[in-house]
Amino acid sequence: WGLRLRFPVSFGVNQITLRDFFDQPLTETLATVTLVPGVEFQLPVNRTWVLYPFVEAGAGHDLTRGEWAFIYAGGVDSLWTIPDGDYTWRIGASVEYDGSWLEGRTAEVGYSQARLGIEAIQPMPFRMFGRPTDLGLYLLQRRYFDLALETVEGERLELKNQTEVGFTFATDPVPQWWLIRVNRFGIGYRFGDGFQAVRILLGMPFGR
């Protein structure tokens, strides 16, 4: 078993396009930065399966409107790693609750989510900086419960299901600068329920 402290930082630029009464597009842009440190326990079930219970608490800032929010989360991640010849299969699943208190509001905003993903990793025939490399392709499915967004116009947008596909790249050993260790680098495309996003990864696409 083990214990790890995490300091994840996220930057986001979100654009929502709606239609007005005359069917003209209305675009709303939202830029955010969040820092939500947490503590994570590492509990091996066997040689290939590890559970990661975690709790996190931090803050987020809306760069567009200047608002702040207190953000917290808790849940359990599960990661199953299966060697298969030259390939390595990774299966990740998790359940968690994410909540926040928005500045100037008395009500809590929160939702639950479940994730299930699979990734195939294969060694590449070239080296980078003298290190062996590998490439991973992944598919990730998210299911949200009680997640809704409210636009400036007061319209309520519900988000229930999203799919993400992408790739990851890594060297062995992985790069590390002081306390920052970049396990993998990758890019993913997320879509579903009218929302689309491009995610740049400096870590695992799922699991821990």
Summary of the structure (lengths in Angstrom):
residues: 208
radius of gyration: 18.9
end to end distance: 14.2
largest distance: 60.3
contacts: 575
relative contact order: 0.13
helix: 0%
strand: 74%
